[in-house]
Amino acid sequence: LVQETLLRAWKSFSSTEEREYCRAWLFVIMRNIVLDWQKRDKRRIKLSPVAHSELTEIAASDLNEPLCQMPVMDEERFLQFVDGHIVAALDTIDPAFREVIILSAVGGLKYSEIAQVLDCPIGTVMSRMARAKKKLRESLADFSPQPKKRAGKVERK
């Protein structure tokens, strides 16, 4: 992704007028590459056929295994487990919300830069960010040790 982004940027650098927004411009290029890849991947067949005999062999081999095993998780495996849930939670939210939170958290962009990358008002970015955070909080609520209440807020019934 980085290589393709830099290659496209190099090819069109001479035609770029606003060089002070180079970082945001690179994210626009990167975003367009990802969108192109997603369009291409939608046209591909995702499933491969599995023979019935393979499934019965797998099921038969599983009969000798215990039904439940709870391995002890070390810190690295726990972080991989949590990261997997974060990625899964990100996958459940609307792509417009996901894009904003990834540009901020992973890309380190400010709201104004995100607005420029997405070609939308900064208020839209702020709204999408708030909604994305809310959806992520709801999806990841099981990992919170206890719900935190904000000071000064009164719960409505």
C-alpha positions as CSV (number, residue, x, y, z in Angstrom):
1,L,0.0,0.0,0.0
2,V,2.8,2.4,1.0
3,Q,4.8,1.5,-2.1
4,E,1.8,2.0,-4.5
5,T,0.9,5.3,-2.7
6,L,4.4,6.7,-3.1
7,L,4.6,5.5,-6.7
8,R,1.4,7.3,-7.6
9,A,2.5,10.4,-5.7
10,W,5.8,10.5,-7.5
11,K,4.1,10.3,-10.9
12,S,1.8,13.2,-10.2
13,F,4.0,15.3,-7.9
14,S,4.8,17.9,-10.6
15,S,1.1,18.6,-11.2
16,T,0.4,19.2,-7.5
17,E,-0.1,22.9,-6.6
18,E,-0.8,22.8,-2.9
19,R,2.4,21.3,-1.5
20,E,1.8,22.4,2.1
21,Y,-1.0,19.8,2.3
22,C,1.3,17.0,1.3
23,R,0.4,14.7,4.1
24,A,-3.4,14.9,3.5
25,W,-2.7,14.5,-0.3
26,L,-0.9,11.2,0.4
27,F,-3.8,10.0,2.5
28,V,-6.2,10.8,-0.4
29,I,-4.0,8.8,-2.7
30,M,-3.9,5.9,-0.2
31,R,-7.6,6.0,0.3
32,N,-8.3,5.8,-3.4
33,I,-5.9,2.8,-3.7
34,V,-7.8,1.0,-1.0
35,L,-11.1,1.8,-2.6
36,D,-9.8,0.5,-5.9
37,W,-8.7,-2.7,-4.2
38,Q,-12.1,-3.1,-2.5
39,K,-13.9,-2.8,-5.9
40,R,-11.5,-5.3,-7.4
41,D,-12.0,-7.8,-4.5
42,K,-15.8,-7.6,-4.7
43,R,-15.6,-9.1,-8.2
44,R,-13.6,-12.1,-7.0
45,I,-15.2,-15.3,-5.8
46,K,-14.6,-15.7,-2.1
47,L,-15.5,-19.3,-1.5
48,S,-13.7,-22.5,-2.5
49,P,-15.7,-25.8,-2.7
50,V,-15.0,-28.4,0.0
51,A,-15.7,-32.1,-0.6
52,H,-18.2,-33.8,1.7
53,S,-15.6,-36.5,2.4
54,E,-13.2,-33.9,3.8
55,L,-15.8,-32.6,6.2
56,T,-16.6,-36.0,7.5
57,E,-12.9,-36.8,8.0
58,I,-12.4,-33.5,9.9
59,A,-15.5,-34.2,12.1
60,A,-14.3,-37.8,12.8
61,S,-10.9,-36.6,13.9
62,D,-12.4,-34.0,16.2
63,L,-14.2,-36.7,18.2
64,N,-11.0,-37.8,19.9
65,E,-10.3,-34.2,21.1
66,P,-11.8,-32.8,24.3
67,L,-14.8,-30.6,23.7
68,C,-13.4,-27.7,25.7
69,Q,-9.9,-26.5,26.2
70,M,-9.0,-23.3,28.0
71,P,-5.3,-22.5,27.4
72,V,-3.6,-20.0,29.6
73,M,-3.1,-16.8,27.7
74,D,0.1,-15.0,28.0
75,E,0.2,-11.2,27.4
76,E,1.0,-11.4,23.7
77,R,-1.8,-13.8,23.0
78,F,-4.2,-11.7,25.0
79,L,-3.3,-8.6,23.0
80,Q,-3.8,-10.5,19.8
81,F,-7.2,-11.7,21.1
82,V,-8.2,-8.1,22.0
83,D,-6.8,-6.7,18.8
84,G,-8.9,-9.3,16.9
85,H,-12.0,-8.1,18.7
86,I,-11.1,-4.5,17.9
87,V,-10.8,-5.3,14.2
88,A,-14.0,-7.2,14.3
89,A,-15.7,-4.2,16.1
90,L,-14.4,-1.9,13.4
91,D,-15.7,-4.2,10.7
92,T,-19.2,-3.9,12.1
93,I,-19.5,-0.1,11.9
94,D,-20.4,1.9,8.8
95,P,-17.5,2.4,6.4
96,A,-17.8,6.2,6.6
97,F,-17.4,6.1,10.4
98,R,-14.6,3.5,10.2
99,E,-12.7,5.6,7.7
100,V,-12.7,8.6,10.1
101,I,-11.6,6.7,13.1
102,I,-8.8,4.9,11.2
103,L,-7.5,8.2,9.7
104,S,-7.4,9.7,13.2
105,A,-6.1,6.7,15.2
106,V,-3.8,5.0,12.7
107,G,-3.0,7.9,10.4
108,G,-2.6,10.5,13.2
109,L,-4.5,13.1,11.2
110,K,-6.3,16.1,12.7
111,Y,-10.0,16.6,12.1
112,S,-9.2,19.4,9.6
113,E,-6.8,17.1,7.7
114,I,-9.4,14.3,7.7
115,A,-12.0,16.7,6.3
116,Q,-9.6,17.5,3.5
117,V,-8.9,13.9,2.7
118,L,-12.6,13.0,2.7
119,D,-13.6,16.2,1.0
120,C,-16.3,17.0,3.5
121,P,-16.9,19.6,6.2
122,I,-15.1,19.4,9.5
123,G,-18.5,19.1,11.3
124,T,-19.2,16.0,9.4
125,V,-15.9,14.5,10.5
126,M,-16.6,15.4,14.1
127,S,-20.1,13.8,13.9
128,R,-18.8,10.7,12.3
129,M,-16.0,10.4,14.8
130,A,-18.5,10.7,17.7
131,R,-20.8,8.0,16.2
132,A,-17.8,5.7,15.5
133,K,-16.6,6.0,19.1
134,K,-20.0,5.3,20.4
135,K,-20.5,2.2,18.2
136,L,-17.0,0.9,19.2
137,R,-17.8,1.5,22.9
138,E,-21.0,-0.5,22.5
139,S,-19.2,-3.3,20.6
140,L,-16.3,-3.6,23.1
141,A,-18.4,-3.1,26.3
142,D,-17.6,-6.7,27.3
143,F,-13.9,-5.8,27.7
144,S,-14.6,-2.9,30.1
145,P,-14.1,-3.9,33.8
146,Q,-17.0,-1.7,34.9
147,P,-19.1,1.0,33.2
148,K,-17.8,4.4,33.9
149,K,-20.2,7.2,34.6
150,R,-19.4,10.8,33.7
151,A,-19.5,13.4,36.4
152,G,-22.4,15.8,36.2
153,K,-24.5,13.7,33.9
154,V,-27.9,12.5,35.1
155,E,-29.2,9.3,33.7
156,R,-32.7,9.6,32.0
157,K,-35.3,6.9,32.2
